[in-house]
Amino acid sequence: MVVLKRAQESVKDYDTMRYTTCDNMCESGCGLKVFLKEGRIVDIWGDEEHPQNYGSVCPKGTANFQHAYNPLRAKYPVIREDNVNGKFRRVTWDEGLDFVAERLKYIREKWGNHTVAAHRTGRSSYGNKLGGSRFLAMYGTPNIYGQGPLCCESPGARGQYVYGAKEFLRLFNPVQDAMNSDTIFVSGSNAAALEVITMKWWIEAQERQGAKFIVVDPRFNATMAKADLALRLRPTTDAYLGNAIAHVLIHEIDGIDREFIDKWTVGFEKYAELVKDYTPEKAENITWVPAEDIRKAAELMAYPRRTHFSGCLGTAQQYNAGNGNASYQSLVAITGNVGMKGGGWNWLHNCRPVLSAGKDLKNYVANIKEPQLSDKIIPWGDTSSACTIDPGYTGKPYPVKGLIWNGNHAVQWPHNNKVREYMKNLYLGVHLSFHPNETMSWMHAAFPITSFFEHAGVVHHGNNRLVQWHNQVIDRQWECRADIDFWAGLAKRFEFGDAYYTPDGKSWWATKDEFGNPVPDDTKYPGTTIEINERVCQNWFHSQESFVSGITDDLMDPEKSPKGGVMWPAETKDESMMFSDPEATIRGAQWIMYKEGVNYPGTDKRFPTPSGKVELYSAALEQIGWYPMPIHIEPNNAPVARPDLWEKYPLILCTGRLVAHFHEMGHWWPWMVELEPHRFINIHTDAAKVLNVKDGDTVVVENDYGKIIGPAWVNEMVDEGEVWGPEGFDKYQPFYPYSNINELIDNTVKDPFYTQAQYKCNLVRVYRLDDDPDNAVEKTKEYLSKVKRAPKDYLDPEKEKTVSLGTYTRLTQKGSGIYYVGVPRDKWETK
């Protein structure tokens, strides 16, 4: 394997250099060298010995120190006893925890434990993710939510029914293995901006090894600019595109691995019959991708070419996410790219290990009688916390009276105006705060949380199935503490406290010096505190789950062990210390998953499905009432499914992220704001001309859920029928306080399979701030009819069997009223 190491050394004056890992700024998990002078960070560079980034680092990694020292960050615990209009009062951590515990006990007595919900974002540490789950299970609520169903977990949920897995399907081959690929296929990921280090490997495979690069996205972005074949598709039509590629491979060019199909799959005949009708010509009408380009894509991934399949949020955040991802997962199988170098289903953000908050929680969970607030099809896995929005707003089927969360999901959730109404109904809102953002503004209590430089812990997100360690390299700033201290401190105030933090007789609490290092408990000198010992705590969490039970803090620590941490599964210490393949640059038992002759961990099968094979047709899904094979279902809030709505809102809105920001992170840091300050609206050049919009003009984007105002970015990156805008902004940010684009997203339209919100496709109208909106709509519709982007220009779902509307859309069209709970406009923008 050829790699380029980039030696990194600071030119600034420093007296100490520490090794650590960039945590939760994306999923790459890059090694960092942090240079310090008298205990303060003066410079950050990539670690050239780290096998993921080899010295490279993106802007967010370099600028992270601005978060640690940011005078604008949350610094002190605060509470307010009255309501969300009252003023916060600064308190100690103990006073704040007493306040929260008192209100939680009141909620338990008046409304019941089940009326408390909690959401832990992907930016959470182990302490928040697992420590929070542990507390909430002991408290007795079923409403424990993670980030996956809002972010990018639906691909893994659907893939479990294709390949089999313990919980979710996860990445097969590490990104470094793309150097062995003939073709790299990526859908729904602008990795050049958002996963810069992952993109580095794809570009090196393309430029140094001659790999062909296919990129699928609704917007011609930076990643697509490097592609050999760019497929710009209509948002959320991945299932049709995947099935059309399969049609070419099976029925036109015989580009499939028949030996693998015969030996290792079930349902191929039914699948081949299904995709027979998905011709490239029909696909061009539905997806906007030219038929000739679909055929080129099929030729570039045809057997025996080794194809590295990858993607990210674009394939997840849509109404038909389950089917769209299954269509790509099926392509991996029929081309034989399973368990072999250069191949694999390698979806980004689908890499974290199976985790457990404790085997001892079974009895607590068994005592929870009320159902979780959820509306997904599958009876397992996580659930989108957005499922609490309507109950929180309406009180049905039961109210949400307590909410504990972090991040900025009051605006990251869909339908921000409804969320604000939900917030008003809380008796207790608690925020674990990085910044005093809009979410914090709706809470009754907020606790300042440390950055990853200020505490030690596990880096549990890594695009290579990596589990790594970040070291504490600076003192805690102001009165910030690790989020596990919040949960363990709260547990102290309940009857289950000892069981929470002394599960095996060894307490997680420890006396620490001013640098965060454990010292004898009787130490009395100034600066000592009683805090959770992250090494003891997080080693215990790993001991509770076999897939990571061999991975301890010392084996992950870049200052004590080889760089890069450990790839799970690693069930023993020996597996955590082995390099399982001659090309492996990271330790772990399986460099490549699903290899022939190797059983899936904990099973006696290569593929732990009911049949023991790859299931192109899933009888298990059919039994629970879901599609056993991937079909195209039209997105709701789109021209084909809702021609009535198109008459009012004729442009398709797609959303995404920017290189300088990861959700709220970056928006509070001067360097990142200087790099990408604005929440712009990307609109096609010709559409802009029709609306008399010039580059930089202030425009309004609007639909029934809300409206936003911002500068237009005019170019041909988007299709004539589409506009695009970045998420992550809010009105409380200090430099460019824009409303979040999620004001415009419908919270009720979710992938029924896994409750993934449809962030990637919603209908809107766009007009200049000083223009008449109705006139702008008429001009837009006239223009879209000319360029064949009107509802009448697509295949008719009533006549074409490859185009389904789905039950949700059909009920909506009948005006059932059961799926949409509106918010009166006179309540918008009020507290």
ZAMARGU-4260 file (C-alpha; in steps of 0.2 Angstrom, whole numbers, plus 5000, padded with zeros to 4 digits):
<rodrens>
0) 5000/5000/5000 | 5007/5017/4995 | 5004/5031/5007 | 5011/5049/5008 | 5016/5054/5025
5) 5017/5073/5029 | 5030/5077/5043 | 5022/5090/5054 | 5032/5101/5066 | 5026/5118/5074
10) 5037/5133/5071 | 5030/5141/5086 | 5038/5142/5103 | 5032/5127/5114 | 5038/5117/5128
15) 5027/5101/5127 | 5020/5091/5113 | 5005/5079/5117 | 4997/5065/5106 | 4979/5064/5105
20) 4964/5060/5093 | 4952/5073/5085 | 4935/5068/5093 | 4918/5070/5085 | 4922/5084/5073
25) 4918/5072/5059 | 4920/5053/5058 | 4938/5052/5052 | 4946/5051/5070 | 4963/5059/5065
30) 4979/5058/5075 | 4984/5075/5082 | 5000/5083/5089 | 4996/5097/5101 | 5009/5109/5105
35) 5008/5118/5122 | 5018/5132/5130 | 5016/5133/5149 | 5000/5122/5148 | 4991/5132/5135
40) 4989/5126/5117 | 4999/5136/5104 | 4998/5125/5089 | 4989/5109/5082 | 4996/5098/5068
45) 4991/5081/5061 | 5001/5066/5067 | 5011/5059/5053 | 5013/5042/5061 | 4994/5040/5062
50) 4988/5027/5049 | 4972/5037/5046 | 4978/5054/5042 | 4997/5053/5041 | 4999/5071/5046
55) 4985/5079/5036 | 4971/5088/5045 | 4956/5098/5040 | 4952/5116/5045 | 4940/5110/5060
60) 4954/5100/5067 | 4967/5114/5067 | 4954/5127/5073 | 4948/5116/5088 | 4958/5126/5101
65) 4947/5141/5098 | 4933/5131/5106 | 4943/5127/5121 | 4948/5145/5125 | 4932/5153/5117
70) 4926/5167/5129 | 4909/5164/5120 | 4907/5146/5126 | 4896/5140/5140 | 4906/5143/5156
75) 4896/5140/5171 | 4880/5130/5177 | 4864/5140/5177 | 4846/5137/5181 | 4830/5147/5181
80) 4815/5142/5192 | 4801/5150/5183 | 4799/5148/5164 | 4808/5150/5148 | 4806/5169/5149
85) 4815/5170/5165 | 4833/5175/5168 | 4846/5162/5171 | 4855/5162/5188 | 4873/5156/5190
90) 4874/5141/5202 | 4887/5128/5207 | 4887/5111/5199 | 4879/5104/5215 | 4866/5117/5216
95) 4861/5113/5198 | 4861/5095/5200 | 4850/5096/5215 | 4838/5107/5205 | 4837/5094/5191
100) 4835/5079/5203 | 4821/5088/5212 | 4811/5091/5196 | 4814/5074/5189 | 4807/5067/5205
105) 4792/5078/5204 | 4789/5072/5186 | 4790/5054/5192 | 4777/5057/5205 | 4765/5068/5194
110) 4766/5062/5176 | 4777/5046/5177 | 4795/5041/5173 | 4790/5038/5155 | 4787/5057/5152
115) 4806/5061/5153 | 4815/5059/5136 | 4834/5061/5132 | 4843/5064/5116 | 4862/5061/5115
120) 4870/5068/5099 | 4884/5061/5089 | 4895/5074/5096 | 4893/5065/5113 | 4907/5057/5123
125) 4905/5039/5129 | 4900/5048/5146 | 4885/5055/5138 | 4880/5041/5126 | 4882/5027/5138
130) 4882/5036/5155 | 4866/5044/5150 | 4858/5028/5144 | 4863/5020/5160 | 4855/5033/5171
135) 4839/5034/5161 | 4836/5015/5161 | 4838/5016/5180 | 4827/5030/5181 | 4814/5021/5171
140) 4810/5029/5155 | 4809/5021/5138 | 4812/5037/5129 | 4831/5036/5127 | 4837/5042/5110
145) 4853/5043/5100 | 4859/5053/5085 | 4859/5038/5072 | 4841/5039/5066 | 4843/5058/5063
150) 4860/5056/5055 | 4866/5041/5045 | 4861/5025/5054 | 4847/5019/5042 | 4859/5012/5029
155) 4865/5000/5043 | 4848/4996/5049 | 4842/4991/5032 | 4859/4982/5028 | 4856/4971/5043
160) 4842/4962/5033 | 4854/4960/5018 | 4870/4954/5026 | 4866/4951/5044 | 4875/4959/5059
165) 4875/4961/5077 | 4863/4976/5077 | 4868/4987/5063 | 4877/4983/5047 | 4894/4992/5048
170) 4908/4996/5036 | 4916/4980/5028 | 4933/4987/5022 | 4943/5002/5029 | 4945/5017/5018
175) 4964/5013/5016 | 4959/4997/5006 | 4952/5009/4992 | 4970/5008/4986 | 4966/4991/4980
180) 4950/4996/4971 | 4947/4998/4952 | 4932/5009/4955 | 4926/5020/4970 | 4907/5023/4970
185) 4901/5036/4982 | 4883/5042/4984 | 4877/5056/4996 | 4893/5062/5003 | 4903/5078/5000
190) 4918/5070/5007 | 4930/5083/5000 | 4922/5096/5012 | 4915/5085/5026 | 4926/5070/5027
195) 4942/5077/5021 | 4954/5064/5026 | 4943/5050/5020 | 4943/5059/5003 | 4962/5059/5003
200) 4962/5041/5002 | 4950/5040/4987 | 4960/5053/4978 | 4976/5044/4981 | 4968/5028/4974
205) 4962/5038/4959 | 4978/5047/4955 | 4991/5034/4961 | 4982/5018/4957 | 4971/5023/4943
210) 4954/5019/4951 | 4939/5026/4943 | 4929/5038/4954 | 4910/5039/4952 | 4900/5052/4963
215) 4882/5053/4965 | 4874/5068/4973 | 4860/5081/4969 | 4873/5095/4969 | 4889/5097/4959
220) 4900/5099/4974 | 4918/5098/4978 | 4919/5079/4979 | 4909/5077/4962 | 4922/5089/4954
225) 4935/5076/4956 | 4924/5062/4949 | 4928/5053/4933 | 4909/5050/4931 | 4897/5063/4940
230) 4879/5058/4942 | 4868/5072/4948 | 4852/5065/4953 | 4835/5071/4959 | 4835/5071/4978
235) 4830/5055/4986 | 4829/5044/4970 | 4843/5033/4975 | 4833/5017/4975 | 4828/5020/4957
240) 4846/5024/4952 | 4853/5008/4961 | 4840/4997/4953 | 4843/5004/4936 | 4862/5000/4937
245) 4857/4983/4943 | 4846/4981/4927 | 4861/4985/4916 | 4872/4973/4926 | 4860/4959/4925
250) 4850/4961/4909 | 4862/4970/4897 | 4880/4967/4900 | 4881/4952/4911 | 4892/4961/4924
255) 4888/4950/4939 | 4898/4938/4949 | 4887/4922/4946 | 4898/4911/4956 | 4896/4922/4972
260) 4877/4924/4968 | 4874/4905/4967 | 4884/4901/4982 | 4881/4915/4994 | 4864/4924/4990
265) 4846/4920/4991 | 4832/4928/4981 | 4842/4933/4966 | 4829/4927/4953 | 4815/4938/4962
270) 4828/4953/4963 | 4832/4951/4944 | 4814/4951/4939 | 4811/4966/4950 | 4825/4977/4942
275) 4820/4971/4924 | 4808/4985/4924 | 4820/4998/4930 | 4827/5003/4913 | 4840/5017/4912
280) 4828/5027/4901 | 4814/5027/4914 | 4827/5031/4927 | 4833/5046/4917 | 4815/5053/4919
285) 4814/5049/4937 | 4832/5053/4943 | 4837/5066/4931 | 4853/5055/4928 | 4856/5052/4909
290) 4853/5034/4903 | 4870/5034/4895 | 4878/5039/4912 | 4869/5025/4921 | 4876/5012/4909
295) 4894/5020/4911 | 4892/5018/4929 | 4887/4999/4928 | 4902/4996/4916 | 4914/5004/4928
300) 4908/4992/4943 | 4904/4977/4933 | 4912/4960/4939 | 4927/4957/4940 | 4931/4975/4944
305) 4934/4978/4962 | 4922/4992/4968 | 4923/5001/4984 | 4905/5007/4988 | 4903/5021/5000
310) 4891/5036/5004 | 4884/5045/5019 | 4869/5056/5025 | 4862/5059/5007 | 4856/5041/5006
315) 4850/5041/5024 | 4840/5058/5027 | 4826/5054/5015 | 4808/5046/5015 | 4814/5031/5005
320) 4831/5028/5015 | 4828/5010/5018 | 4825/5005/5000 | 4838/5017/4993 | 4852/5010/5004
325) 4846/4992/5000 | 4848/4995/4982 | 4866/5000/4984 | 4869/4985/4996 | 4862/4973/4983
330) 4875/4980/4970 | 4889/4976/4982 | 4883/4958/4982 | 4879/4955/4964 | 4896/4961/4959
335) 4904/4950/4971 | 4913/4964/4981 | 4910/4955/4998 | 4924/4950/5009 | 4938/4954/4997
340) 4951/4968/4995 | 4946/4983/4985 | 4928/4980/4988 | 4915/4981/5002 | 4900/4991/5008
345) 4909/5005/5017 | 4896/5018/5022 | 4903/5033/5032 | 4896/5036/5049 | 4891/5017/5049
350) 4906/5012/5059 | 4904/5014/5077 | 4904/4998/5088 | 4890/4989/5096 | 4889/4997/5114
355) 4881/4992/5130 | 4877/5003/5145 | 4878/4988/5156 | 4872/4970/5157 | 4865/4974/5174
360) 4851/4985/5166 | 4840/4971/5161 | 4830/4971/5177 | 4827/4990/5176 | 4822/4989/5158
365) 4810/4975/5161 | 4801/4986/5174 | 4797/4999/5161 | 4779/4997/5155 | 4775/5011/5144
370) 4780/5011/5126 | 4793/5022/5118 | 4787/5037/5108 | 4792/5029/5091 | 4784/5026/5074
375) 4796/5015/5065 | 4793/4998/5057 | 4807/4988/5063 | 4805/4982/5081 | 4823/4985/5087
380) 4837/4998/5086 | 4837/5016/5090 | 4823/5028/5086 | 4823/5046/5080 | 4821/5058/5095
385) 4811/5069/5082 | 4797/5056/5086 | 4794/5066/5102 | 4790/5082/5093 | 4772/5079/5090
390) 4769/5071/5108 | 4778/5086/5116 | 4768/5098/5106 | 4751/5089/5108 | 4752/5079/5124
395) 4747/5063/5114 | 4748/5048/5116 | 4757/5055/5132 | 4766/5071/5136 | 4785/5074/5137
400) 4788/5084/5153 | 4806/5082/5155 | 4820/5083/5141 | 4839/5081/5144 | 4850/5084/5129
405) 4865/5092/5121 | 4870/5100/5105 | 4858/5111/5096 | 4843/5101/5091 | 4830/5114/5094
410) 4835/5119/5077 | 4844/5103/5071 | 4827/5094/5072 | 4815/5097/5058 | 4801/5109/5059
415) 4809/5122/5071 | 4793/5132/5074 | 4784/5116/5081 | 4799/5112/5092 | 4798/5129/5100
420) 4780/5126/5105 | 4786/5109/5112 | 4799/5117/5122 | 4786/5128/5130 | 4777/5113/5137
425) 4792/5106/5147 | 4792/5106/5166 | 4811/5102/5165 | 4823/5106/5151 | 4841/5102/5153
430) 4856/5106/5141 | 4873/5100/5142 | 4881/5115/5134 | 4896/5118/5123 | 4888/5135/5118
435) 4874/5146/5124 | 4864/5142/5108 | 4846/5142/5104 | 4843/5125/5112 | 4850/5131/5128
440) 4839/5147/5127 | 4823/5136/5130 | 4830/5126/5145 | 4828/5127/5164 | 4846/5121/5168
445) 4862/5121/5158 | 4879/5113/5162 | 4895/5118/5153 | 4904/5103/5146 | 4922/5101/5142
450) 4930/5100/5125 | 4940/5084/5120 | 4956/5093/5125 | 4950/5095/5143 | 4945/5077/5147
455) 4951/5060/5142 | 4940/5047/5134 | 4935/5035/5120 | 4934/5041/5102 | 4919/5030/5097
460) 4916/5037/5079 | 4928/5032/5066 | 4926/5028/5048 | 4937/5013/5049 | 4927/5004/5063
465) 4941/5013/5074 | 4939/5014/5093 | 4952/5027/5099 | 4957/5037/5114 | 4959/5056/5116
470) 4970/5062/5130 | 4967/5077/5142 | 4980/5089/5136 | 4975/5105/5145 | 4966/5110/5161
475) 4947/5111/5162 | 4942/5129/5157 | 4931/5139/5168 | 4919/5127/5177 | 4917/5115/5163
480) 4916/5097/5167 | 4914/5080/5157 | 4896/5075/5154 | 4899/5059/5163 | 4901/5069/5179
485) 4883/5076/5176 | 4875/5059/5174 | 4885/5051/5188 | 4882/5066/5199 | 4863/5065/5196
490) 4863/5047/5200 | 4870/5051/5217 | 4854/5060/5221 | 4843/5044/5217 | 4841/5028/5226
495) 4851/5018/5212 | 4867/5029/5214 | 4879/5016/5220 | 4873/5003/5207 | 4876/5016/5194
500) 4894/5021/5197 | 4900/5006/5207 | 4894/4992/5196 | 4908/4979/5200 | 4912/4986/5218
505) 4925/4998/5211 | 4919/5016/5211 | 4921/5027/5196 | 4923/5043/5207 | 4941/5048/5210
510) 4950/5063/5217 | 4959/5073/5203 | 4973/5086/5203 | 4971/5103/5194 | 4977/5094/5178
515) 4964/5080/5179 | 4976/5066/5184 | 4969/5054/5198 | 4978/5056/5215 | 4975/5048/5232
520) 4958/5051/5239 | 4965/5059/5254 | 4974/5073/5244 | 4969/5090/5251 | 4980/5103/5242
525) 4971/5117/5232 | 4964/5113/5215 | 4959/5095/5218 | 4941/5089/5213 | 4930/5074/5215
530) 4927/5068/5197 | 4924/5052/5187 | 4939/5043/5182 | 4936/5041/5163 | 4948/5026/5161
535) 4940/5016/5175 | 4922/5020/5169 | 4925/5018/5150 | 4935/5001/5153 | 4920/4995/5162
540) 4908/5000/5148 | 4919/4990/5136 | 4919/4975/5147 | 4900/4974/5145 | 4900/4971/5126
545) 4910/4957/5118 | 4914/4966/5102 | 4925/4979/5111 | 4928/4969/5127 | 4947/4967/5122
550) 4949/4985/5119 | 4956/4995/5135 | 4961/5012/5137 | 4980/5009/5136 | 4978/4999/5120
555) 4969/5014/5112 | 4980/5028/5120 | 4991/5035/5106 | 5004/5039/5119 | 5005/5021/5125
560) 5001/5010/5110 | 5003/5010/5091 | 4993/5025/5083 | 4976/5022/5076 | 4968/5014/5091
565) 4959/4997/5088 | 4947/4991/5074 | 4932/4982/5082 | 4928/4968/5083 | 4941/4964/5096
570) 4934/4952/5109 | 4951/4949/5118 | 4967/4958/5122 | 4976/4947/5109 | 4964/4952/5095
575) 4966/4970/5100 | 4985/4969/5098 | 4985/4959/5081 | 4987/4965/5064 | 4975/4953/5055
580) 4981/4956/5037 | 4998/4959/5029 | 4991/4976/5023 | 4983/4981/5040 | 4990/4997/5047
585) 4978/4996/5062 | 4976/4983/5075 | 4961/4972/5076 | 4954/4955/5072 | 4946/4958/5055
590) 4954/4971/5043 | 4940/4966/5031 | 4923/4959/5037 | 4913/4945/5029 | 4928/4935/5022
595) 4925/4918/5015 | 4930/4905/5028 | 4928/4917/5043 | 4912/4917/5053 | 4904/4933/5059
600) 4909/4935/5077 | 4898/4926/5090 | 4890/4915/5076 | 4893/4900/5066 | 4889/4909/5049
605) 4899/4920/5037 | 4883/4930/5035 | 4872/4930/5051 | 4855/4931/5042 | 4841/4918/5044
610) 4847/4909/5028 | 4866/4911/5032 | 4868/4920/5015 | 4866/4937/5008 | 4847/4940/5007
615) 4843/4950/4991 | 4825/4945/4995 | 4821/4947/5014 | 4807/4936/5021 | 4810/4943/5038
620) 4806/4960/5031 | 4791/4954/5022 | 4785/4946/5039 | 4785/4963/5048 | 4776/4972/5033
625) 4790/4980/5024 | 4797/4978/5006 | 4808/4963/5005 | 4817/4970/4990 | 4822/4988/4986
630) 4809/4998/4977 | 4807/5016/4972 | 4795/5026/4983 | 4793/5044/4978 | 4798/5057/4992
635) 4783/5066/5000 | 4784/5085/4998 | 4790/5082/4980 | 4783/5086/4963 | 4777/5068/4958
640) 4770/5064/4975 | 4762/5081/4979 | 4758/5090/4962 | 4745/5100/4973 | 4759/5106/4984
645) 4770/5110/4969 | 4758/5123/4963 | 4762/5133/4979 | 4780/5128/4981 | 4788/5123/4965
650) 4806/5121/4969 | 4814/5106/4978 | 4825/5111/4993 | 4840/5099/4998 | 4851/5103/5013
655) 4868/5098/5019 | 4884/5104/5028 | 4899/5115/5025 | 4918/5111/5027 | 4920/5124/5041
660) 4906/5118/5052 | 4900/5102/5060 | 4882/5106/5066 | 4885/5120/5078 | 4903/5117/5080
665) 4913/5130/5070 | 4900/5143/5070 | 4907/5150/5086 | 4925/5150/5081 | 4932/5165/5072
670) 4943/5155/5060 | 4929/5144/5054 | 4917/5159/5052 | 4929/5168/5042 | 4931/5153/5030
675) 4912/5150/5028 | 4901/5164/5036 | 4885/5163/5027 | 4869/5152/5026 | 4867/5155/5008
680) 4854/5148/4996 | 4861/5140/4981 | 4850/5142/4965 | 4853/5138/4947 | 4859/5152/4936
685) 4844/5151/4924 | 4831/5150/4938 | 4839/5165/4946 | 4837/5175/4930 | 4819/5171/4929
690) 4817/5177/4947 | 4828/5193/4944 | 4840/5186/4957 | 4858/5191/4956 | 4872/5183/4965
695) 4872/5190/4983 | 4854/5196/4983 | 4844/5193/4998 | 4831/5180/4995 | 4816/5172/5005
700) 4814/5153/5005 | 4797/5148/5012 | 4784/5135/5014 | 4770/5130/5026 | 4782/5126/5040
705) 4792/5143/5040 | 4803/5154/5031 | 4821/5159/5030 | 4830/5174/5023 | 4848/5175/5016
710) 4860/5178/5002 | 4858/5169/4985 | 4873/5160/4978 | 4869/5159/4959 | 4878/5145/4949
715) 4875/5129/4940 | 4880/5117/4955 | 4861/5113/4957 | 4848/5108/4945 | 4836/5120/4937
720) 4822/5113/4949 | 4832/5113/4965 | 4839/5124/4978 | 4852/5120/4991 | 4856/5127/5008
725) 4868/5122/5023 | 4861/5118/5040 | 4870/5121/5057 | 4866/5140/5059 | 4855/5148/5073
730) 4850/5165/5078 | 4860/5165/5094 | 4877/5163/5085 | 4888/5178/5088 | 4895/5182/5071
735) 4882/5177/5058 | 4865/5174/5067 | 4854/5166/5053 | 4839/5155/5056 | 4842/5137/5053
740) 4836/5130/5036 | 4827/5116/5046 | 4813/5129/5049 | 4807/5122/5032 | 4808/5103/5035
745) 4792/5093/5039 | 4795/5083/5055 | 4781/5071/5051 | 4789/5064/5035 | 4801/5051/5040
750) 4807/5035/5033 | 4794/5023/5040 | 4808/5009/5041 | 4819/5019/5053 | 4811/5036/5057
755) 4825/5045/5047 | 4819/5063/5044 | 4817/5069/5026 | 4830/5083/5026 | 4835/5081/5008
760) 4818/5084/4999 | 4805/5097/5003 | 4796/5109/4992 | 4798/5128/4994 | 4796/5144/4985
765) 4810/5157/4982 | 4809/5175/4979 | 4818/5191/4981 | 4815/5200/4997 | 4807/5215/4988
770) 4797/5204/4976 | 4779/5198/4976 | 4780/5179/4981 | 4764/5174/4971 | 4771/5182/4956
775) 4788/5173/4959 | 4779/5156/4960 | 4770/5159/4944 | 4786/5163/4935 | 4795/5148/4943
780) 4782/5136/4937 | 4782/5143/4919 | 4801/5141/4919 | 4801/5123/4926 | 4788/5118/4913
785) 4799/5123/4899 | 4814/5113/4906 | 4803/5098/4910 | 4804/5099/4929 | 4785/5100/4932
790) 4774/5086/4939 | 4767/5082/4922 | 4785/5078/4915 | 4788/5063/4926 | 4782/5045/4924
795) 4764/5044/4931 | 4764/5034/4947 | 4746/5028/4943 | 4752/5020/4927 | 4770/5015/4930
800) 4774/5001/4942 | 4792/5006/4946 | 4785/5022/4954 | 4776/5020/4970 | 4769/5034/4981
805) 4769/5024/4997 | 4755/5023/5010 | 4760/5040/5019 | 4758/5050/5003 | 4742/5042/4999
810) 4734/5045/5016 | 4740/5063/5015 | 4732/5066/4998 | 4716/5059/5005 | 4717/5073/5018
815) 4716/5061/5033 | 4724/5074/5044 | 4732/5061/5055 | 4750/5064/5050 | 4752/5083/5051
820) 4750/5094/5066 | 4751/5112/5061 | 4757/5127/5071 | 4747/5143/5069 | 4758/5156/5061
825) 4754/5169/5075 | 4764/5158/5087 | 4780/5158/5076 | 4795/5167/5084 | 4787/5169/5101
830) 4793/5163/5118
</rodrens>
